[in-house]
Amino acid sequence: MNRQSIKNITDHAEVSEKAIEKYLVRRTKEIGLPCLKYSNPNMVGYPDRIIVLPSGMVVWVELKSKGKKPTKAQQVRIASLEALGHIVRVIDNKTEIDKLINLIMI
């Protein structure tokens, strides 16, 4: 394996959805908030994670690999959650997670 291949693998590991999700879970744990995995096989398109806030509110988080966008089904679910007054964030990088954590901490 050449150096470029190793660099590509390393770079991908930093921007993959799995790496970004792991970072979100770690950051929310650091501030003492539950970050629940949401999965409902009968209802596709809902965001991946729910951050439970002390105020009785939640933040839905759809995680994506760097540069990826939500699918049409996800866009529909996000719009319906927002229409109900929920906060939904689509995040594809660790910087945006840090910004979200800073907002939550206010």
Secondary structure, DSSP 8 states (H G I E B T S, - for coil): --HHHHHHHHHHHHHSHHHHHHHHHHHHHHTT--EEE---TTSTT--SEEEE-TTS-EEEEEE-STT----HHHHHHHHHHHHTT-EEEEE-SHHHHHHHHHHHH-
